[in-house]
Amino acid sequence: ITASTVIVKDCFCVPHNEDQVQVELDVQHHKIQAELYMKANPKYIIVGWFSGGNASEIFVNDALLQEYYMKQNTVGMGVFLQVDTSLNSGKIDIKSFMSRQLSLGDKQLAQEFVEIPHEVMVDQLQSIVMDGDGNKDGH
């Protein structure tokens, strides 16, 4: 992590249930996974979270998850990667966001997600999946 760059090298899934009003995150699973990752990779820190599926918009529950993951890291940021696995565009689309508090005087009203630039760097095998170029050579 630098002042303007975060490198995401790994991730893990955390089970959750959600509906239109609330989200229930398996916090115990997150804690165990985070501890295991920290043992295997002591230099890694949690910088945020990701969401997969047909992700074309930000939902109310995303703000709740963002708030949780901002509290889980030591750098005071929460990067949100929105991974659209629907393949509607013919490839896996990724958007990246950070949030900022919207306030009126001293009263915090809400969080606003701000899309931030990103670069996806993958090896050759991963690029076949990410770019949707599995048939480049006609096979």
C-alpha positions as CSV (number, residue, x, y, z in Angstrom):
1,I,0.0,0.0,0.0
2,T,1.2,3.5,-0.9
3,A,-0.6,6.8,-0.8
4,S,-2.3,6.1,-4.1
5,T,-1.9,2.4,-4.8
6,V,-3.3,-0.8,-3.2
7,I,-2.3,-4.2,-4.6
8,V,-4.8,-6.9,-4.1
9,K,-3.1,-10.3,-4.3
10,D,-5.6,-12.6,-2.7
11,C,-9.1,-12.9,-1.4
12,F,-11.5,-15.3,0.5
13,C,-15.2,-15.7,0.5
14,V,-17.3,-15.0,3.5
15,P,-20.8,-16.5,3.6
16,H,-23.7,-14.1,4.1
17,N,-27.5,-13.8,3.8
18,E,-29.2,-10.7,2.7
19,D,-32.6,-9.3,1.7
20,Q,-33.9,-5.9,0.9
21,V,-33.5,-4.6,4.4
22,Q,-30.5,-6.2,6.1
23,V,-27.4,-8.3,5.6
24,E,-26.1,-11.0,7.9
25,L,-22.4,-11.7,7.6
26,D,-20.8,-14.8,9.0
27,V,-18.4,-12.8,11.2
28,Q,-16.9,-16.0,12.8
29,H,-16.0,-17.4,9.4
30,H,-14.4,-14.1,8.4
31,K,-12.4,-14.0,11.7
32,I,-11.1,-17.6,11.2
33,Q,-10.2,-17.0,7.5
34,A,-8.5,-13.7,8.3
35,E,-6.4,-15.4,11.0
36,L,-5.4,-18.2,8.7
37,Y,-4.4,-15.8,5.9
38,M,-2.4,-13.7,8.4
39,K,-0.5,-16.8,9.5
40,A,0.3,-17.8,6.0
41,N,1.0,-14.3,4.8
42,P,2.0,-12.1,7.7
43,K,2.6,-9.0,5.4
44,Y,-1.0,-9.1,4.0
45,I,-3.7,-6.9,5.4
46,I,-7.4,-6.7,4.7
47,V,-8.1,-3.7,2.6
48,G,-11.7,-4.4,1.7
49,W,-14.1,-6.8,0.1
50,F,-15.6,-8.0,-3.1
51,S,-19.0,-8.8,-4.4
52,G,-19.8,-11.2,-7.3
53,G,-22.7,-11.8,-9.5
54,N,-24.6,-9.5,-11.9
55,A,-23.1,-6.5,-10.3
56,S,-24.2,-3.4,-12.3
57,E,-25.2,-1.1,-9.4
58,I,-24.5,-0.3,-5.7
59,F,-27.1,-1.7,-3.3
60,V,-28.1,-0.5,0.2
61,N,-26.5,-3.5,1.8
62,D,-23.2,-2.7,0.2
63,A,-22.8,0.3,2.5
64,L,-23.3,-2.0,5.5
65,L,-20.6,-4.4,4.3
66,Q,-18.3,-1.4,3.4
67,E,-18.6,-0.1,6.9
68,Y,-17.8,-3.5,8.4
69,Y,-14.7,-4.0,6.2
70,M,-13.4,-0.5,6.9
71,K,-13.3,-1.4,10.6
72,Q,-11.5,-4.7,9.8
73,N,-8.3,-3.2,8.5
74,T,-5.5,-1.2,10.0
75,V,-5.2,1.4,7.2
76,G,-8.6,3.0,7.6
77,M,-9.8,2.3,4.0
78,G,-12.3,0.0,2.4
79,V,-11.7,-1.0,-1.2
80,F,-14.8,-2.5,-2.7
81,L,-14.3,-4.6,-5.9
82,Q,-17.5,-5.2,-7.8
83,V,-17.0,-8.3,-9.9
84,D,-19.7,-8.9,-12.6
85,T,-19.6,-12.6,-13.4
86,S,-22.7,-12.5,-15.5
87,L,-20.5,-12.3,-18.6
88,N,-23.1,-10.1,-20.3
89,S,-20.2,-8.2,-21.9
90,G,-18.5,-11.4,-22.9
91,K,-15.9,-11.0,-20.1
92,I,-15.6,-10.6,-16.3
93,D,-16.0,-6.9,-15.6
94,I,-14.6,-5.3,-12.5
95,K,-15.2,-1.9,-11.0
96,S,-13.4,-0.6,-7.9
97,F,-14.8,1.8,-5.3
98,M,-13.9,3.5,-2.1
99,S,-16.4,5.3,0.1
100,R,-16.6,8.6,1.8
101,Q,-18.8,9.9,4.5
102,L,-21.5,12.4,3.6
103,S,-22.1,14.7,6.6
104,L,-24.2,17.7,7.5
105,G,-22.3,19.6,10.1
106,D,-21.2,17.0,12.7
107,K,-24.0,14.5,11.7
108,Q,-22.9,11.7,9.4
109,L,-25.8,11.0,7.0
110,A,-24.6,8.3,4.6
111,Q,-21.7,6.8,2.7
112,E,-21.1,7.6,-1.0
113,F,-19.3,5.1,-3.2
114,V,-16.8,6.7,-5.5
115,E,-15.5,4.7,-8.4
116,I,-11.7,4.7,-8.5
117,P,-9.3,3.8,-11.3
118,H,-7.8,0.3,-11.2
119,E,-5.6,-2.0,-13.3
120,V,-6.0,-5.7,-13.4
121,M,-2.7,-7.5,-13.7
122,V,-2.9,-11.3,-14.3
123,D,-0.6,-14.0,-15.7
124,Q,-1.2,-15.5,-19.1
125,L,-3.5,-18.3,-18.0
126,Q,-5.7,-15.9,-15.9
127,S,-5.9,-13.5,-18.8
128,I,-7.7,-16.1,-20.9
129,V,-10.5,-16.1,-18.4
130,M,-10.5,-12.4,-17.6
131,D,-10.4,-11.1,-21.2
132,G,-12.8,-13.7,-22.5
133,D,-10.3,-14.7,-25.1
134,G,-10.4,-18.5,-24.7
135,N,-10.7,-19.0,-28.5
136,K,-7.9,-16.8,-29.7
137,D,-6.2,-19.6,-31.6
138,G,-9.5,-21.1,-32.9
139,H,-9.7,-24.0,-30.4
